[in-house]
Amino acid sequence: MNLKSIIVIAFIISAVLLAGRVSPAMNFEQYREGKYIHVDNIVMEFSGANATVDVEYHLSPLANAYIFLFGSKHLEPKIKEIFLKFPEVKIREIGLESATLQLTNISWKYGNDYMHNSTKLGLQPDILTVVFPYNQGTRKLQNPDSTLSVFYPDHPENQKNTTKKSNR
């Protein structure tokens, strides 16, 4: 890499950092303790023993500059950290502000229903939305540290949904 490229990269990083410090709308408290990502919203949509998850987040100004320069592939470990306690996590799509994941084998068959036990999250989102299959509705939680314990049907004709909030 030549000197001119290094100077340009250093200038871009400095400009992003300065813009982040000058911006009055930025709340730096949410990035304390070395955290460079803040999880705004998680939407979990159950289907059989699996779930599709959409995660919306925002990054600190320094992390934004890093991801802009080197790509969102470097976010994968931090996104997977949110679901550290889940058996299988596959990232389908990842970007600067959102990611889509597939959680496999997070529920098990219980008669004509599936059961998902409450599972601790690695990072606490502002909002967790659970979407039940077969148009049975949604449930929103603010600032949860774990998912809900839920029953949901394996077929549309078995529509008796029971949820309970975890006390963990």
Secondary structure, DSSP 8 states (H G I E B T S, - for coil): --HHHHHHHHHHHHHHHHHHHH-TT--GGGG-TT--EEEEEEEEEEETTEEEEEEEEEE-HHHHHHHHHH-GGGGHHHHHHHTTTSSEEEEEEE-SSEEEEEEES-SEEETTEEEE---B-SS--SEEEEE-TTT--EEEEES-SB--EEEEESSTT-----EE----
